[in-house]
């Protein structure tokens, strides 16, 4: 499991807590490019103040060398517009640079399996902006939910609202490990890759309509 960080300084404490064997680089080196060819490698790009354009250039350069590379942008001040730009450029994830270690490990799990990751606030804004175009009928939503057990339904609906695993565990009085297991089962049963797809599929039930 390789986690490579491109940053102007050292790894932040939360990065080290999440990935004890992670390595920090100040630039894209041949070693970084070689590592990204491994299926378990994730490159975390630290977008610091004034470096947005540079991050977009780095994403383009990396994907030109390693199509399919798994990239996540860590922003000091996350913004919706920036999130859309980096995802459009080819990144698979976008989150706060100071996210808790457990959140970072969750981000990694999602992108490794081909999904997209956005923080709760950005996810909800994106859902609100797109639900009118991707709305499902009551029948379609119920058909999807019928494929899940009752507990999986409970977890799926909370996840679709943008709640974190910790929040879901607290609300449903179950462990985070159980939440993760249920979410994985939901993704598999419903044929979705990430929470955004899940949210759009279940939008009628999430109370996130326009």
N, C-alpha and C positions, 0 to 999 in steps of 0.2 A: 504494500500500500504506500504510494508515493504522494506526498502533498508538497508542492513547490510554491513558494511565495515570492512574487516580484514586488519589492518595496524599497523605498529609499533608505530605510533604516533596518533595525533588527525586527524579528518577529514579535508581535504583541503577546502579552501574557495569555490572553484567551486563545490565541492561535496555538501556542505551545501546549496549553492544557488540552486542547482538542486533538492535536497531532504532535505527540512528543518527538516523533522522528522527522517532522517537517523540516524543510531547508529553505533559507531565505537567499534571494539573489537580487542584485541591484539592476540587472539587465537580462535580456534573453540571451543565453549562451548556447553553444552547441550541445552542452550537457543537458540543458533544459529541454531542448528540442528532442533529443534522443529519449529522454525520460517520458515525454508526452506520447511517444509511440507505444508505451505500455498501456494495456487496457485499464489498469487500476490507478493511473496517474491523474491527478487533478491539479491544475495551475490556478492559483489564487492571485489575481491582479489587484494590488492596492491602489485605489483611485484616491489620491490625496488632492487637496485644494489646488485648482489650476491645472490639473493633469488629465482632464477628461479627454481632450483631443488626443493626447499621447496614448491613453489607454485604448481608444478606438483604433489607433494606428497599430498598436501592439497586437490587438485581437486579429486584425486583418493579416498582419505578417505571420502570426503563428498559424492561423488556419490555412494560409497559403502553403506553408511548409508541412503542416500536419493536419490535413482535413479530418474533421471528427474529433479533434482535441477537445478535452473537457475543461472549459474555462469558467471561472466564477469571479465576478468583480466585487471587491470589498470597498465600500464607499464610506468615507468619514461622515458625509452628510447625504444620505440617500434621497433621491428625488425621482418622481415618476417619469419625467421626461428622460432623465439620464438612464433609468432602468430600461425604457423602451429602446433607447439608442444602442445600449450594449447588447441587449437580447437580439435586436435586429442585426447587429454586427456579427452575431454568432455565439455569444456567451450563453451558457446554460443556466447561470445563476447570478443573482444580484442581491446583496444584503449589506447590513451595517458592518463596518470593520470591527466594531466592538461587540458584536453579537456574542452571547454566551457560548461556551465551548460545546455544550450539548446541542445547541442550534446549528453550529458549524458542522458537527458530525451528521446531523440530519440533512443539511444541505448537500453534503458529500454523497450520502446514500441516494438521494433523489437524482442528482446529475449523473452518477455512475450508472444508474439504470435507465438513463435516457430521458429523464424528466426535466422540467424547468422549475427553478426556485425563485420566488419573490417573497419578500417579507409580508407580514399580515396586512399592514396598511396599504401597501402597493397592490397586493393581491385583491383586496376588496375594491380599490379604485378601478382596477382593470376589469373586474367582474361587472361593476356598475356601468363601465363604459362599453362593454361588449355584450352584456346579457340581452339587450333588446334585439341584437342581430342573431344571437345563438340560442334564443329562448326555446325551451322544450315544452310540449304540451303536458297536461297532467298525466295522460296515459303513458307518455314516454318516460316521465320521471318515476311513476309507480312501477313501470316495467323494470326499470333499472334497479330500484330498491327491492323488488321482489327476489332478486338474485342474491340478496344478502341476508344474513341472520339478523335477528333483532339488535344484537349488540353491535354488529358491523354497521347496521343502519344508523345507530346512534352516533358511532364514531365518525362515519362518513359525512353525516350532516354537519357535525361540529367542525370537521376538517375543511369542509367546503365553505364554511364561514370565515376561514382564514385563521382559526385558532391553532395554537402550537400544541405539540404533544403533551406538554406539561399542563396546559390549560384544560385540555380534553380529559386528561387523567384526573385532574382535580374535580371537574364538573361531574364526571361519571363515576368517581370513586373507584378507579382502577389504576393499575400501575402504568408507567410510561412504556414499559416493555410490552404490555398487553395492547396498548394503543398502537404501537408500531406494528405489532403482529396483525391487528385488525385492519390497519390502513393498507398494509401489503396485500392482505387477502382481498380487500375492496378493489384495489387497483387491478389485481389479476382477474377477479370475477367480472368487473365492468370494462376491462380492456382499456384502461387509461394509464398514463405514465406519471402524472403528477397531480398536485392539488388544484391547479388551474383547470385542467380538463375535468376533474371531478366536480369542481364548483360550477362550471358551465353546464355539465350534465344534469346537476341537481339544483340549478339556480332557482327553480320555482319554490323549493323548500327552504332556502337559506335566508329569506327575508332581506336579500341584498338587491332587490329590484330597483329600477329607476323610479 
